Amino acid sequence: MALIDLIKERYSCRKFDATKPVSKEVLAKVLEAGRWAPTAKNLQCQRIYVIESASAFEKYEQCTRCRYGAPLALLVTYDKNFVFQYPESERESGSEDVSIVATHMMLAAQEAGLANIWINLFSPNKVKEVFNLPENEEPVLFLNLGYALPDSEPSPRHFERKELSEVVKVVD
Ligand SMILES: Cc1cc2nc3c(=O)[nH]c(=O)nc-3n(C[C@H](O)[C@H](O)[C@H](O)COP(=O)(O)O)c2cc1C
């Protein structure tokens, strides 16, 4: 399938089949796609926690209500010791790096037939505490993965795309 078709076919799944696990082989493909994401100065600040056991999901559910029945989730964080500090601004690359890693994984998941959704409705401090993250790690998202239930469908918001003319300007 062409990349543009895969991108358009993907939607945020909020109805996963909780009884259908994701195989180790499929998970490995998803993680490998994240490994090849570009990062600032190639510092690879991303850290990924695989959540699949009942005990791990008990922690997950202390942090967010947005599991939607997913049998697998990835907690994506960045290590502050491996971010690039931009010299001409206050910004550093952590969230940017991790967003690219997560996008690679999301599209690789889609290609492998996995439904997916990006979750950031949580308190970072709570996630740090519950998952006992190292002091230098900042959580950015959970990526829920699994197989969609037959009646899963995109939310109406999925179809509300701005026209390119609203978001793209050609510079004179
Ligand atoms: C950065 C980010 C954070 C999001 N956080 C949540 C979330 O916490 N809970 C949720 O149900 N959906 C979340 N979403 C899904 C968005 O609502 C969804 O991507 C958007 O409405 C477009 O729909 P689509 O992904 O089906 O095309 C998030 C998406 C992004 C990119």
The ligand as an SDF file (V2000), in Angstrom:
LIG
                    3D

 31 33  0  0  0  0  0  0  0  0999 V2000
   -0.5430   14.4470   20.5930 C   0  0  0  0  0  0  0  0  0  0  0  0
   -1.8410   13.6650   20.5880 C   0  0  0  0  0  0  0  0  0  0  0  0
   -2.4760   13.3970   21.8010 C   0  0  0  0  0  0  0  0  0  0  0  0
   -3.6820   12.6770   21.8270 C   0  0  0  0  0  0  0  0  0  0  0  0
   -4.2310   12.3240   23.0400 N   0  0  0  0  0  0  0  0  0  0  0  0
   -5.3790   11.5930   23.0570 C   0  0  0  0  0  0  0  0  0  0  0  0
   -5.9180   11.1410   24.2900 C   0  0  0  0  0  0  0  0  0  0  0  0
   -5.3520   11.3430   25.3630 O   0  0  0  0  0  0  0  0  0  0  0  0
   -7.0900   10.4550   24.2690 N   0  0  0  0  0  0  0  0  0  0  0  0
   -7.7450   10.1640   23.0870 C   0  0  0  0  0  0  0  0  0  0  0  0
   -8.7980    9.5200   23.1180 O   0  0  0  0  0  0  0  0  0  0  0  0
   -7.2260   10.5570   21.8970 N   0  0  0  0  0  0  0  0  0  0  0  0
   -6.0640   11.2480   21.8550 C   0  0  0  0  0  0  0  0  0  0  0  0
   -5.5030   11.6110   20.6400 N   0  0  0  0  0  0  0  0  0  0  0  0
   -6.1910   11.2670   19.3800 C   0  0  0  0  0  0  0  0  0  0  0  0
   -6.7360   12.5390   18.6610 C   0  0  0  0  0  0  0  0  0  0  0  0
   -7.9170   12.9610   19.2820 O   0  0  0  0  0  0  0  0  0  0  0  0
   -6.9540   12.1770   17.1850 C   0  0  0  0  0  0  0  0  0  0  0  0
   -5.7100   11.8610   16.6080 O   0  0  0  0  0  0  0  0  0  0  0  0
   -7.5770   13.3260   16.3940 C   0  0  0  0  0  0  0  0  0  0  0  0
   -8.8670   13.6210   16.8570 O   0  0  0  0  0  0  0  0  0  0  0  0
   -7.6780   12.9780   14.8850 C   0  0  0  0  0  0  0  0  0  0  0  0
   -8.3740   11.7530   14.7320 O   0  0  0  0  0  0  0  0  0  0  0  0
   -7.6950   10.5150   14.0030 P   0  0  0  0  0  0  0  0  0  0  0  0
   -6.4270   10.1510   14.7250 O   0  0  0  0  0  0  0  0  0  0  0  0
   -8.7380    9.4160   14.0950 O   0  0  0  0  0  0  0  0  0  0  0  0
   -7.4180   10.9240   12.5830 O   0  0  0  0  0  0  0  0  0  0  0  0
   -4.2900   12.2790   20.6130 C   0  0  0  0  0  0  0  0  0  0  0  0
   -3.6200   12.5290   19.3930 C   0  0  0  0  0  0  0  0  0  0  0  0
   -2.4100   13.2020   19.3940 C   0  0  0  0  0  0  0  0  0  0  0  0
   -1.6880   13.4080   18.0810 C   0  0  0  0  0  0  0  0  0  0  0  0
  1  2  1  0
  2  3  1  0
  2 30  2  0
  3  4  2  0
  4  5  1  0
  4 28  1  0
  5  6  2  0
  6  7  1  0
  6 13  1  0
  7  8  2  0
  7  9  1  0
  9 10  1  0
 10 11  2  0
 10 12  1  0
 12 13  2  0
 13 14  1  0
 14 15  1  0
 14 28  1  0
 15 16  1  0
 16 17  1  0
 16 18  1  0
 18 19  1  0
 18 20  1  0
 20 21  1  0
 20 22  1  0
 22 23  1  0
 23 24  1  0
 24 25  2  0
 24 26  1  0
 24 27  1  0
 28 29  2  0
 29 30  1  0
 30 31  1  0
M  END
$$$$
